[in-house]
Amino acid sequence: MSQNQNNNNNSPLVGYCETPRIESRFSLTLSELEDLKRYATQGKDGKQGRVYLTAVSGMSKAGKAYNMIKVYDPSSGNTTAPANNSNAAQADGLPF
């Protein structure tokens, strides 16, 4: 992205995504944001670790739309929170 494009955009762009552009808005409290640090992967070669998230939306059995963000560990081969932190999940299955 050029500096000019960045200056025209009030929303900073961070991270990396391998899918076509899909825009979903979500919010986290400061404590939820702080809590996500425990799901960070180990950094390699001087790079910082990352927290991997998946945006999920759908329709409940009751017919209500839902949107959520799920934490996943790319090295585990599944899309659930890392095993060493699975005891932190609440009854609703969300890690925060």
C-alpha positions in Angstrom: 0.0 0.0 0.0 1.4 3.4 -0.9 1.8 6.1 1.7 -0.8 8.2 -0.1 -3.4 5.4 0.1 -2.6 5.0 3.8 -3.1 8.7 4.5 -6.5 8.7 2.8 -7.7 5.9 5.1 -8.7 6.7 8.7 -8.8 3.0 9.6 -5.3 1.4 10.1 -4.8 -2.0 8.3 -3.1 -4.7 10.3 -2.4 -8.4 9.9 -2.8 -10.8 7.0 -5.8 -12.6 5.5 -6.0 -15.2 2.8 -9.6 -14.8 1.7 -11.5 -12.3 -0.6 -12.4 -9.1 1.2 -15.2 -9.5 3.7 -15.9 -6.8 6.1 -17.3 -7.5 9.6 -17.2 -5.1 12.5 -16.6 -6.4 16.0 -15.6 -4.9 19.2 -13.6 -6.1 22.2 -13.3 -4.7 25.7 -9.8 -3.8 26.8 -9.8 -6.8 29.2 -10.9 -9.1 26.3 -8.1 -7.6 24.1 -5.6 -8.2 26.9 -6.9 -11.8 27.4 -6.2 -12.6 23.7 -2.4 -12.3 24.4 -2.4 -15.7 26.1 -3.4 -17.3 22.7 -0.4 -15.8 20.9 1.8 -18.3 19.1 5.5 -18.3 19.8 7.4 -15.9 17.6 10.3 -17.2 15.4 13.4 -15.6 13.9 13.0 -12.4 15.9 9.3 -12.0 14.8 6.5 -11.4 17.3 4.0 -14.2 17.9 0.5 -13.8 16.5 -3.1 -14.5 17.7 -5.1 -16.2 14.9 -8.8 -15.4 14.7 -11.7 -16.5 12.5 -14.8 -14.4 11.9 -17.9 -16.6 12.1 -21.4 -15.6 11.2 -24.5 -17.7 10.7 -28.1 -18.3 11.8 -29.0 -19.9 15.1 -31.6 -22.7 15.4 -33.9 -20.0 16.8 -33.5 -18.1 13.6 -31.4 -15.3 15.0 -28.3 -14.1 13.2 -25.0 -14.3 15.1 -21.5 -13.0 14.6 -18.4 -14.0 16.6 -14.7 -14.2 16.5 -13.0 -17.5 17.3 -9.4 -18.1 18.3 -7.6 -20.9 16.6 -4.1 -22.4 16.7 -2.8 -23.0 13.1 -0.3 -25.5 14.3 -2.9 -27.8 15.9 -4.7 -28.7 12.7 -8.1 -27.6 14.0 -9.9 -24.3 14.6 -10.3 -24.4 18.4 -8.4 -22.5 21.0 -4.9 -23.9 21.8 -5.2 -27.0 24.0 -3.1 -25.5 26.9 -5.7 -22.7 27.2 -8.9 -24.7 26.6 -9.8 -24.6 30.2 -10.3 -20.8 29.9 -13.3 -21.2 27.6 -16.6 -20.2 29.1 -19.8 -22.3 28.9 -20.7 -20.6 25.6 -17.5 -21.9 24.0 -16.0 -18.5 23.5 -12.5 -17.9 24.9 -13.4 -14.5 26.3 
